[in-house]
Amino acid sequence: MPGSARRFATLPLVALIALIAGCGSTSGTADADPAPAPAAGPIASTTPATPSAPAPTTVPEGFPITEGMPSDDTGGPITAGPDGVGMRVLDFCGTRPLRGLATTDRVTAASSGPEYSSTRDLMVFATAEQPAALAAEALAAARACPVEESGPGSELLTEVRPSAAGPKGATVVHTYATDGRVGLGAEIIEVVPRGTALLVTSAYAEWTPGPILDDGITADLEALTPVLDAMAAFGEPVPSPEIPAAFPLDLDLPPEDGDHDVVAPSPEADGVGEVEVCGSTLWPVGPTQARLATNAYGPEHVDARDLVVLADADAASTVVRRASDLVEACSDAPAHQVWTLHDADTGHDSVTFSLTWDDGPGASVFQLTRVGRALLLTHVYGEGSLDALGPTVRDRSALTRAIAPAMCAFTADGC
């Protein structure tokens, strides 16, 4: 196939494995006995709650608010206390959600240096309902302010992403654009409610959009680990969600035979793998509360699926919107790639898009669908072309409509 070596370099990881290993790979026969059904029970079990004393309404002595922070350029120790500015200045298009709060206790800390800064603000309230409501209010304000003019030809861009820091929280990312071009520097804001406490942090550095910024988010969360662990004192851990063992993620996968290898659904399966659009990682979406994946591959064919569960429906909805925005904005992709949005009817919040090449055959169709706080991403690859993808899009939409009812388990009130 002309250009096949280049195609290996541009396909997602699972497709690369498929095209290399699929030809002539034999791990079963067409009339072999089907694999045994999985044992009853959940794929990811709920973490049992541990009884504990009433959550405190004051910051415990020795709370590690400064642990993991970068050193201050003064060379002195980072001071922490209740009277610092903290994150009171947080502003989304004029909305300042962290000012004038009726806290029962508060501790802040800040450090800075050349081209970096770090601020942490831990607020404690009388009830557990207050931090969750305040986090929701702050994140709603962030989502309502995607672009804010900051000067002539300058804009402050705001994006809300799912976070690994805890349920009901999120990562807010500020980047800066001049004359429509996003430049150097980004601010990462973590919003984490936990029991009677709310943690809001800010980290600024010279990150650039794409993988470097994604790595910055991961590193920031790692630095916050001692603080997040200590926040267990303010309330019980939230149980992990369950994915039913009978979830039909492998519905209509090709049979395992001389032409196809099939990986049974499991949390460890490769699934779709990484999807990068014009330098930005669209998938995976970062840490999730539960995951199930499967894939089948053979000569010039891949069928891969991922199911992930996020902290809440708002976080999952943000992923769908971001995927659509990334594909729509990718008009100058590298390596002859062509990313295209497609109209499709799944009956749910979804986006369908394809990756083709303008110098030869090969086509991937992706469909990302949200039901409640769960996301289903399917991917199929074959030797097609952009102008012939209509039947494939319809087939994948039918598959999604068949799987989606099982995702109703991840909605508040069912479907």
Sine and cosine of phi, psi and omega as CSV:
sin_phi,cos_phi,sin_psi,cos_psi,sin_omega,cos_omega
0.00,0.00,0.82,-0.57,0.00,-1.00
-0.86,0.50,0.67,-0.74,0.07,-1.00
0.97,0.25,0.22,0.98,-0.09,-1.00
-0.91,0.42,-0.56,0.83,0.01,-1.00
-0.90,0.44,-0.65,0.76,0.03,-1.00
-0.93,0.37,-0.56,0.83,-0.01,-1.00
-0.89,0.45,-0.60,0.80,0.04,-1.00
-0.85,0.52,-0.59,0.81,-0.08,-1.00
-0.97,0.25,-0.32,0.95,-0.09,-1.00
-0.95,-0.32,-0.18,0.98,0.03,-1.00
-0.98,0.21,0.45,-0.89,0.16,-0.99
-0.85,0.53,0.33,-0.94,-0.13,-0.99
-0.81,0.59,-0.70,0.71,-0.07,-1.00
-0.91,0.41,-0.53,0.85,0.05,-1.00
-0.94,0.35,-0.62,0.79,0.06,-1.00
-0.85,0.52,-0.73,0.69,0.04,-1.00
-0.87,0.49,-0.65,0.76,-0.06,-1.00
-0.89,0.45,-0.75,0.66,-0.11,-0.99
-0.95,0.32,-0.46,0.89,0.04,-1.00
-0.99,0.17,-0.72,0.70,-0.15,-0.99
-1.00,-0.05,-0.31,0.95,-0.16,-0.99
-0.94,0.34,-0.55,0.83,-0.09,-1.00
-0.93,0.36,0.92,-0.39,0.07,-1.00
0.98,0.19,0.03,1.00,0.00,-1.00
-0.96,0.27,0.76,-0.65,-0.05,-1.00
-0.77,-0.63,0.88,-0.47,0.06,-1.00
-0.77,-0.64,0.21,0.98,0.01,-1.00
0.02,-1.00,-0.02,-1.00,0.03,-1.00
-0.81,-0.58,0.30,-0.95,-0.08,-1.00
-0.90,0.44,-0.54,0.84,-0.03,-1.00
-0.96,-0.27,0.44,0.90,0.10,-0.99
-0.96,0.27,0.37,-0.93,0.03,-1.00
-0.88,0.47,0.64,-0.77,0.02,-1.00
-0.90,0.44,0.42,-0.91,0.03,-1.00
-0.89,0.46,0.57,-0.82,0.00,-1.00
-0.89,0.46,0.53,-0.85,0.01,-1.00
-0.92,0.40,0.54,-0.84,0.02,-1.00
-0.90,0.43,0.46,-0.89,0.02,-1.00
-0.90,0.44,0.47,-0.88,0.00,-1.00
-0.90,0.43,0.50,-0.87,0.03,-1.00
0.85,-0.53,0.20,-0.98,-0.07,-1.00
-0.97,0.24,0.43,-0.90,0.11,-0.99
-0.96,0.28,-0.72,0.69,0.05,-1.00
-0.89,-0.46,0.91,-0.41,-0.09,-1.00
-1.00,0.09,0.44,-0.90,0.00,-1.00
-0.94,0.35,0.71,-0.70,0.07,-1.00
-0.96,0.29,0.84,-0.54,-0.06,-1.00
-0.92,0.39,0.64,-0.77,0.05,-1.00
-0.96,0.26,0.58,-0.82,0.02,-1.00
-0.95,-0.32,0.83,-0.56,0.00,-1.00
-0.83,0.55,0.60,-0.80,-0.02,-1.00
-0.54,-0.84,0.18,-0.98,0.03,-1.00
-0.95,0.33,0.29,-0.96,0.05,-1.00
-0.81,0.58,0.63,-0.77,-0.04,-1.00
-0.91,0.42,0.63,-0.77,-0.03,-1.00
-0.95,0.31,0.39,-0.92,0.08,-1.00
-0.91,-0.41,0.26,0.96,0.13,-0.99
-0.74,-0.67,0.35,-0.94,0.02,-1.00
-0.97,0.24,0.84,-0.54,-0.02,-1.00
-0.87,0.49,0.52,-0.85,0.04,-1.00
-0.89,0.46,0.68,-0.73,0.00,-1.00
0.99,0.17,0.20,0.98,0.00,-1.00
-0.86,0.52,0.75,-0.66,-0.18,-0.98
-0.99,0.11,0.81,0.59,-0.09,-1.00
-0.89,0.46,-0.49,0.87,-0.04,-1.00
-1.00,-0.08,-0.13,0.99,-0.09,-1.00
-0.91,0.42,0.75,-0.67,0.01,-1.00
1.00,0.06,-0.05,1.00,0.02,-1.00
-0.97,0.24,0.53,-0.85,0.09,-1.00
-0.92,0.39,0.49,-0.87,-0.03,-1.00
-0.91,0.41,0.45,-0.89,0.03,-1.00
-0.99,0.13,0.59,-0.81,-0.07,-1.00
-0.95,0.32,-0.11,0.99,0.10,-1.00
-0.96,0.26,-0.29,0.96,-0.03,-1.00
1.00,0.06,-0.16,0.99,0.00,-1.00
-1.00,0.03,0.11,-0.99,0.02,-1.00
-0.94,0.35,0.44,-0.90,0.07,-1.00
-0.99,0.17,0.83,-0.56,-0.03,-1.00
-1.00,-0.06,0.53,-0.85,0.02,-1.00
-0.76,-0.65,0.57,-0.82,0.01,-1.00
-0.04,-1.00,0.03,-1.00,-0.10,-1.00
-0.99,0.11,-0.17,0.99,-0.18,-0.98
-0.96,-0.28,0.05,1.00,0.02,-1.00
-0.94,0.33,0.30,-0.95,0.02,-1.00
-0.90,0.43,-0.62,0.79,0.00,-1.00
0.85,0.52,-0.70,-0.71,-0.01,-1.00
-0.97,-0.22,0.35,0.94,0.03,-1.00
-0.87,0.50,-0.42,0.91,-0.05,-1.00
-0.99,0.14,-0.05,1.00,-0.02,-1.00
-0.82,0.57,0.78,-0.63,-0.15,-0.99
-0.62,-0.78,0.81,-0.59,0.10,-0.99
-0.86,-0.51,0.99,-0.15,0.01,-1.00
0.80,0.61,0.67,0.74,0.04,-1.00
1.00,-0.08,-0.21,0.98,0.06,-1.00
-1.00,0.00,0.82,-0.57,-0.03,-1.00
-0.87,-0.48,1.00,0.04,-0.18,-0.98
-0.95,0.32,-0.26,0.96,-0.12,-0.99
-0.96,-0.28,0.31,0.95,0.03,-1.00
-0.96,-0.29,0.55,-0.83,0.06,-1.00
0.93,0.37,0.58,0.82,-0.08,-1.00
-1.00,0.00,0.55,-0.84,0.05,-1.00
-1.00,-0.03,0.95,0.31,0.01,-1.00
-0.99,0.11,0.42,-0.91,0.13,-0.99
-1.00,-0.06,-0.31,0.95,0.08,-1.00
-0.25,-0.97,0.35,-0.94,-0.04,-1.00
-0.36,-0.93,0.60,-0.80,0.10,-0.99
-0.63,-0.77,0.71,-0.71,0.00,-1.00
-0.79,-0.62,0.32,-0.95,0.07,-1.00
-0.44,-0.90,0.49,-0.87,-0.01,-1.00
-0.49,-0.87,0.55,-0.83,0.13,-0.99
-0.57,-0.82,0.39,-0.92,-0.01,-1.00
-0.40,-0.92,0.25,-0.97,0.03,-1.00
-0.26,-0.96,-0.20,-0.98,0.01,-1.00
-0.87,0.49,0.92,-0.40,0.08,-1.00
0.89,0.45,0.45,0.89,0.15,-0.99
-0.47,-0.88,0.40,-0.91,0.10,-0.99
-0.40,-0.92,0.40,-0.92,0.02,-1.00
-0.57,-0.82,0.76,-0.65,0.02,-1.00
-0.70,-0.71,0.68,-0.73,0.05,-1.00
-0.76,-0.65,0.64,-0.77,-0.06,-1.00
-0.65,-0.76,0.93,-0.38,0.03,-1.00
-0.95,-0.31,0.87,-0.50,-0.02,-1.00
-0.91,-0.41,0.68,-0.73,0.00,-1.00
-0.87,-0.49,0.62,-0.78,-0.09,-1.00
-0.80,-0.59,0.16,-0.99,-0.05,-1.00
-0.96,0.29,-0.48,0.88,-0.03,-1.00
-0.73,-0.68,0.32,-0.95,0.02,-1.00
-0.97,0.25,-0.33,0.94,-0.01,-1.00
-0.94,0.34,-0.54,0.84,-0.08,-1.00
-0.91,0.41,-0.74,0.67,0.03,-1.00
-0.88,0.48,-0.66,0.75,0.00,-1.00
-0.90,0.45,-0.67,0.74,0.00,-1.00
-0.92,0.38,-0.64,0.77,0.00,-1.00
-0.92,0.39,-0.65,0.76,0.06,-1.00
-0.87,0.49,-0.69,0.72,0.01,-1.00
-0.88,0.47,-0.65,0.76,0.01,-1.00
-0.91,0.42,-0.70,0.72,0.00,-1.00
-0.90,0.44,-0.67,0.74,-0.02,-1.00
-0.94,0.33,-0.56,0.83,0.08,-1.00
-0.89,0.45,-0.65,0.76,0.04,-1.00
-0.90,0.43,-0.61,0.79,0.02,-1.00
-0.91,0.41,-0.69,0.73,0.00,-1.00
-0.91,0.40,-0.48,0.88,-0.02,-1.00
-0.99,0.16,-0.05,1.00,-0.08,-1.00
-0.77,-0.63,0.88,0.48,-0.05,-1.00
-0.93,0.37,-0.49,0.87,-0.02,-1.00
-0.67,-0.75,0.77,-0.64,0.03,-1.00
-0.71,-0.70,0.80,-0.60,0.03,-1.00
-0.92,0.38,0.79,-0.62,-0.02,-1.00
-0.91,-0.42,-0.01,1.00,0.01,-1.00
0.25,-0.97,0.06,-1.00,0.01,-1.00
-0.85,0.53,0.90,-0.44,0.00,-1.00
0.96,0.29,0.12,0.99,-0.06,-1.00
-0.88,-0.47,0.60,-0.80,-0.01,-1.00
-0.68,-0.73,0.59,-0.81,0.16,-0.99
-0.99,-0.16,0.86,-0.51,-0.04,-1.00
-0.97,-0.22,0.70,-0.71,-0.03,-1.00
-0.84,-0.54,0.76,-0.65,0.02,-1.00
-0.74,-0.67,0.70,-0.71,0.03,-1.00
-0.95,-0.31,0.81,-0.58,-0.03,-1.00
-0.86,-0.52,0.37,-0.93,0.15,-0.99
-0.87,0.49,0.45,-0.89,-0.03,-1.00
-0.78,-0.63,0.51,-0.86,0.09,-1.00
-1.00,0.08,-0.06,1.00,-0.13,-0.99
-0.96,0.28,-0.36,0.93,0.03,-1.00
0.37,-0.93,0.40,-0.91,0.05,-1.00
-0.87,0.50,0.49,-0.87,0.03,-1.00
0.94,0.33,0.00,1.00,0.05,-1.00
-0.96,-0.27,-0.05,-1.00,0.00,-1.00
-0.25,-0.97,0.24,-0.97,0.14,-0.99
-0.97,-0.23,0.83,-0.56,0.07,-1.00
-0.97,-0.25,0.76,-0.65,-0.03,-1.00
-0.89,-0.45,0.81,-0.58,0.13,-0.99
-0.97,-0.24,0.81,-0.59,0.17,-0.98
-0.81,-0.58,0.14,-0.99,-0.18,-0.98
-0.75,-0.66,0.79,-0.62,-0.05,-1.00
-0.88,-0.47,0.65,-0.76,0.10,-1.00
-0.83,-0.56,0.84,-0.54,-0.04,-1.00
0.80,0.60,0.62,0.78,0.08,-1.00
0.99,0.11,-0.01,1.00,-0.03,-1.00
-0.93,-0.36,0.83,-0.56,0.02,-1.00
-0.97,0.25,0.79,-0.61,-0.08,-1.00
-0.95,-0.30,-0.34,-0.94,-0.06,-1.00
-0.97,0.24,0.64,-0.77,0.07,-1.00
0.96,-0.29,0.70,-0.71,0.03,-1.00
-0.44,-0.90,0.48,-0.88,0.08,-1.00
-0.91,-0.41,0.76,-0.65,0.03,-1.00
-0.95,-0.32,0.85,-0.53,-0.03,-1.00
-0.89,-0.46,0.85,-0.53,0.08,-1.00
-0.98,-0.20,0.74,-0.67,0.04,-1.00
-0.87,-0.49,0.92,-0.40,-0.15,-0.99
-0.73,-0.69,0.98,-0.20,0.15,-0.99
-1.00,0.08,0.63,-0.78,0.03,-1.00
-0.46,-0.89,0.94,-0.34,-0.03,-1.00
0.86,0.52,-0.82,-0.57,-0.02,-1.00
-1.00,0.02,0.12,0.99,-0.07,-1.00
-0.88,-0.48,0.46,-0.89,0.13,-0.99
-0.76,-0.65,0.82,-0.57,0.06,-1.00
-0.95,-0.30,0.80,-0.60,0.11,-0.99
-0.79,-0.61,0.82,-0.58,-0.06,-1.00
-0.79,-0.61,0.39,-0.92,0.06,-1.00
-0.72,-0.69,0.70,-0.71,0.11,-0.99
-0.72,-0.69,0.81,-0.58,0.03,-1.00
-0.88,-0.48,0.66,-0.75,0.10,-0.99
-0.36,-0.93,0.04,-1.00,-0.05,-1.00
-1.00,0.07,0.81,0.58,0.09,-1.00
-0.98,0.22,0.49,-0.87,0.11,-0.99
-0.93,-0.37,0.44,-0.90,-0.03,-1.00
-0.86,0.52,0.50,-0.86,0.03,-1.00
0.97,-0.25,-0.51,-0.86,-0.09,-1.00
-0.85,0.52,-0.56,0.83,-0.02,-1.00
-0.91,0.41,-0.68,0.73,0.05,-1.00
-0.92,0.40,-0.64,0.77,0.04,-1.00
-0.86,0.50,-0.67,0.75,0.04,-1.00
-0.91,0.42,-0.57,0.82,0.05,-1.00
-0.89,0.45,-0.63,0.77,0.04,-1.00
-0.90,0.45,-0.69,0.72,0.02,-1.00
-0.88,0.47,-0.70,0.71,-0.01,-1.00
-0.91,0.42,-0.60,0.80,0.02,-1.00
-0.90,0.44,-0.67,0.74,0.04,-1.00
-0.91,0.41,-0.61,0.79,0.05,-1.00
-0.89,0.46,-0.64,0.77,0.02,-1.00
-0.92,0.40,-0.47,0.88,-0.01,-1.00
-0.99,0.10,-0.09,1.00,-0.10,-0.99
-0.80,0.60,-0.71,0.70,0.01,-1.00
-0.87,0.50,-0.60,0.80,0.01,-1.00
-0.94,0.35,-0.71,0.71,-0.02,-1.00
-0.90,0.44,-0.64,0.77,0.03,-1.00
-0.90,0.44,-0.66,0.75,-0.03,-1.00
-0.94,0.35,-0.37,0.93,0.01,-1.00
-0.94,0.35,-0.16,0.99,0.08,-1.00
-0.85,0.53,-0.40,0.92,0.01,-1.00
-0.90,0.43,-0.34,0.94,-0.09,-1.00
-1.00,-0.07,-0.03,1.00,0.01,-1.00
0.20,-0.98,0.21,-0.98,-0.06,-1.00
-0.97,0.26,0.55,-0.83,0.15,-0.99
-0.87,0.49,0.58,-0.82,0.04,-1.00
-0.99,0.14,0.76,-0.65,-0.02,-1.00
-0.85,0.52,0.56,-0.83,0.10,-0.99
-0.95,0.31,0.56,-0.83,0.00,-1.00
-0.96,0.28,0.33,-0.94,0.05,-1.00
-0.97,-0.24,0.67,-0.75,0.21,-0.98
-0.96,-0.27,0.89,-0.46,-0.05,-1.00
-0.83,0.55,0.62,-0.78,-0.01,-1.00
-0.88,0.48,-0.46,0.89,-0.03,-1.00
-1.00,0.00,0.20,0.98,-0.02,-1.00
-0.85,0.53,0.78,-0.63,-0.17,-0.98
-0.99,0.11,0.75,0.66,-0.05,-1.00
-0.91,0.41,-0.48,0.88,-0.03,-1.00
-1.00,-0.05,0.31,0.95,-0.01,-1.00
-0.82,0.57,0.80,-0.60,0.08,-1.00
0.88,0.48,0.40,0.92,0.16,-0.99
-0.91,0.42,0.48,-0.88,0.07,-1.00
-0.86,0.51,0.51,-0.86,0.03,-1.00
-0.94,0.34,0.47,-0.88,0.08,-1.00
-0.98,0.20,0.88,-0.47,-0.04,-1.00
-0.50,-0.87,-0.34,-0.94,-0.02,-1.00
-0.92,0.38,-0.31,0.95,-0.03,-1.00
-0.97,-0.23,-0.32,0.95,-0.09,-1.00
-0.76,-0.66,0.65,-0.76,0.23,-0.97
-0.97,-0.26,0.69,-0.72,-0.05,-1.00
-0.84,-0.54,0.76,-0.65,0.08,-1.00
-0.98,-0.21,0.88,-0.48,-0.06,-1.00
-0.89,0.45,0.46,-0.89,0.01,-1.00
-0.86,0.51,0.75,-0.66,0.07,-1.00
-0.28,-0.96,0.31,-0.95,0.05,-1.00
-0.92,0.40,-0.35,0.94,-0.08,-1.00
-1.00,-0.09,-0.14,0.99,-0.04,-1.00
-0.89,0.46,0.45,-0.89,-0.01,-1.00
-0.89,0.46,-0.65,0.76,-0.07,-1.00
0.88,0.48,-0.64,-0.77,-0.08,-1.00
-0.95,0.30,-0.53,0.85,-0.07,-1.00
0.99,0.17,-0.29,-0.96,-0.07,-1.00
-0.99,0.14,0.70,-0.71,0.10,-1.00
-0.87,-0.50,0.90,-0.44,-0.01,-1.00
-0.90,-0.44,0.79,-0.61,-0.04,-1.00
-0.88,-0.48,0.91,-0.41,0.02,-1.00
0.75,0.66,0.70,0.72,0.08,-1.00
1.00,0.05,-0.11,0.99,0.01,-1.00
-0.95,-0.32,0.69,-0.72,0.00,-1.00
-0.98,0.19,0.91,-0.41,0.05,-1.00
-1.00,0.05,-0.57,0.82,-0.03,-1.00
-0.51,-0.86,0.66,-0.75,0.09,1.00
-0.96,0.27,0.25,-0.97,-0.11,-0.99
-1.00,-0.01,0.15,0.99,-0.03,-1.00
0.98,-0.21,-0.20,-0.98,-0.04,-1.00
-0.86,0.50,0.65,-0.76,-0.01,-1.00
-0.77,-0.64,0.22,-0.98,-0.02,-1.00
-1.00,0.09,-0.41,0.91,0.06,-1.00
-0.34,-0.94,0.45,-0.89,-0.03,-1.00
-0.51,-0.86,0.57,-0.82,0.13,-0.99
-0.63,-0.78,0.69,-0.73,-0.06,-1.00
-0.58,-0.82,0.39,-0.92,0.05,-1.00
-0.39,-0.92,0.32,-0.95,0.09,-1.00
-0.31,-0.95,0.43,-0.90,0.11,-0.99
-0.75,-0.67,0.65,-0.76,-0.01,-1.00
-0.57,-0.82,0.51,-0.86,0.01,-1.00
-0.43,-0.90,-0.18,-0.98,-0.01,-1.00
-0.86,0.51,0.87,-0.50,0.05,-1.00
0.83,0.56,0.50,0.86,0.00,-1.00
-0.49,-0.87,0.69,-0.72,0.09,-1.00
-0.67,-0.74,0.68,-0.73,0.16,-0.99
-0.74,-0.68,0.94,-0.33,-0.09,-1.00
-0.77,-0.63,0.53,-0.85,-0.05,-1.00
-0.58,-0.82,0.63,-0.77,0.09,-1.00
-0.79,-0.61,0.69,-0.73,0.19,-0.98
-0.86,-0.52,0.82,-0.57,0.06,-1.00
-0.77,-0.63,0.47,-0.88,0.03,-1.00
-0.88,-0.47,0.79,-0.61,-0.02,-1.00
-0.97,-0.23,-0.02,-1.00,-0.08,-1.00
-0.91,0.42,-0.62,0.79,-0.02,-1.00
-0.37,-0.93,0.10,-0.99,-0.06,-1.00
-0.92,0.38,-0.56,0.83,0.02,-1.00
-0.89,0.46,-0.68,0.73,0.02,-1.00
-0.89,0.46,-0.68,0.74,0.00,-1.00
-0.92,0.40,-0.64,0.77,0.02,-1.00
-0.89,0.45,-0.59,0.80,0.03,-1.00
-0.88,0.48,-0.61,0.79,0.01,-1.00
-0.89,0.45,-0.68,0.74,0.00,-1.00
-0.90,0.44,-0.71,0.70,0.00,-1.00
-0.90,0.45,-0.65,0.76,-0.01,-1.00
-0.91,0.41,-0.64,0.77,0.03,-1.00
-0.87,0.50,-0.72,0.70,0.02,-1.00
-0.88,0.48,-0.68,0.74,-0.01,-1.00
-0.91,0.42,-0.66,0.75,-0.01,-1.00
-0.89,0.46,-0.71,0.71,-0.02,-1.00
-0.93,0.38,-0.67,0.74,-0.01,-1.00
-0.89,0.46,-0.59,0.81,-0.05,-1.00
-0.99,0.14,-0.17,0.98,-0.10,-1.00
-1.00,0.02,0.98,0.22,-0.04,-1.00
-0.99,-0.16,-0.12,0.99,-0.03,-1.00
-0.72,-0.69,0.87,0.50,-0.08,-1.00
-0.96,0.28,0.46,-0.89,0.01,-1.00
-0.98,0.18,0.14,-0.99,0.17,-0.99
0.81,0.58,0.60,0.80,0.05,-1.00
0.90,0.43,0.30,0.95,0.02,-1.00
-0.96,0.28,0.56,-0.83,0.10,-1.00
-0.77,-0.64,0.92,-0.39,0.03,-1.00
-0.98,-0.18,0.76,-0.65,-0.13,-0.99
-0.67,-0.74,0.73,-0.69,0.15,-0.99
-0.99,0.13,0.57,-0.82,0.02,-1.00
-0.79,-0.62,0.58,-0.81,0.13,-0.99
-0.97,0.25,0.72,-0.69,0.01,-1.00
-0.44,-0.90,0.54,-0.84,-0.01,-1.00
-0.93,-0.36,0.98,-0.22,0.07,-1.00
-0.98,-0.21,-0.21,0.98,-0.08,-1.00
0.99,0.13,0.07,1.00,-0.05,-1.00
-0.63,-0.78,0.06,-1.00,0.07,-1.00
-0.93,0.37,0.92,-0.39,-0.12,-0.99
-0.42,-0.91,0.26,-0.97,0.14,-0.99
-0.63,-0.77,0.68,-0.74,-0.01,-1.00
-0.86,-0.52,0.74,-0.67,-0.05,-1.00
-0.50,-0.87,0.29,-0.96,-0.05,-1.00
-0.74,-0.68,0.39,-0.92,0.16,-0.99
-0.86,-0.52,0.88,-0.48,0.10,-1.00
-0.78,-0.63,0.00,-1.00,-0.02,-1.00
-0.78,-0.63,0.61,-0.79,-0.07,-1.00
-1.00,0.03,0.12,0.99,-0.01,-1.00
-0.82,-0.58,0.29,0.96,0.02,-1.00
0.22,-0.98,0.04,-1.00,-0.05,-1.00
-0.97,0.25,0.20,-0.98,0.00,-1.00
0.85,-0.53,0.79,-0.61,-0.04,-1.00
-0.50,-0.86,0.71,-0.70,0.13,-0.99
-0.91,-0.42,0.71,-0.70,0.10,-1.00
-0.90,-0.44,0.81,-0.59,0.02,-1.00
-0.91,-0.42,0.63,-0.77,0.10,-0.99
-0.71,-0.70,0.86,-0.51,-0.02,-1.00
-0.93,-0.37,0.84,-0.55,-0.12,-0.99
-0.74,-0.67,0.69,-0.73,0.05,-1.00
-0.93,-0.36,0.72,-0.69,0.21,-0.98
-0.74,-0.67,0.92,-0.40,-0.10,-1.00
0.88,0.48,-0.78,-0.63,0.00,-1.00
-0.99,-0.16,0.22,0.97,0.02,-1.00
-0.97,-0.23,0.55,-0.84,0.06,-1.00
-0.83,-0.55,0.71,-0.70,0.09,-1.00
-0.90,-0.43,0.86,-0.52,0.10,-0.99
-0.90,-0.44,0.85,-0.53,0.09,-1.00
-0.92,-0.40,0.50,-0.87,-0.01,-1.00
-0.61,-0.79,0.76,-0.65,0.11,-0.99
-0.76,-0.64,0.69,-0.72,0.02,-1.00
-0.84,-0.55,0.62,-0.78,0.09,-1.00
-0.37,-0.93,0.02,-1.00,-0.04,-1.00
-1.00,0.06,0.81,0.59,0.00,-1.00
-0.99,-0.15,-0.21,-0.98,0.04,-1.00
-0.64,-0.77,0.27,-0.96,-0.10,-1.00
-0.85,0.52,-0.67,0.74,-0.09,-1.00
-0.97,0.23,-0.03,1.00,-0.02,-1.00
-0.89,-0.46,0.34,0.94,-0.12,-0.99
-1.00,-0.01,-0.07,1.00,-0.02,-1.00
-0.80,0.61,-0.79,0.61,0.01,-1.00
-0.88,0.48,-0.59,0.81,0.01,-1.00
-0.91,0.42,-0.68,0.73,0.03,-1.00
-0.87,0.49,-0.68,0.74,0.00,-1.00
-0.91,0.41,-0.65,0.76,0.02,-1.00
-0.90,0.45,-0.68,0.73,-0.01,-1.00
-0.93,0.37,-0.56,0.83,0.05,-1.00
-0.91,0.40,-0.63,0.78,0.05,-1.00
-0.90,0.43,-0.64,0.77,0.05,-1.00
-0.88,0.47,-0.71,0.70,0.01,-1.00
-0.88,0.48,-0.69,0.73,0.01,-1.00
-0.89,0.46,-0.49,0.87,0.00,-1.00
-0.98,0.21,-0.56,0.83,-0.03,-1.00
-0.99,0.11,-0.56,0.83,-0.17,-0.99
-0.82,0.57,-0.60,0.80,0.00,-1.00
-0.83,0.56,-0.51,0.86,0.03,-1.00
-0.95,0.33,-0.31,0.95,0.02,-1.00
-0.98,0.18,-0.15,0.99,0.02,-1.00
-0.89,0.46,-0.30,0.95,0.07,-1.00
-0.89,0.46,-0.30,0.95,-0.05,-1.00
-0.96,-0.27,0.36,0.93,0.11,-0.99
-0.95,-0.31,0.32,-0.95,-0.06,-1.00
-0.93,0.38,-0.63,0.78,-0.12,-0.99
-0.81,-0.59,0.26,0.97,-0.06,-1.00
0.99,0.16,0.13,-0.99,-0.01,-1.00
-0.99,-0.10,0.00,0.00,0.00,0.00
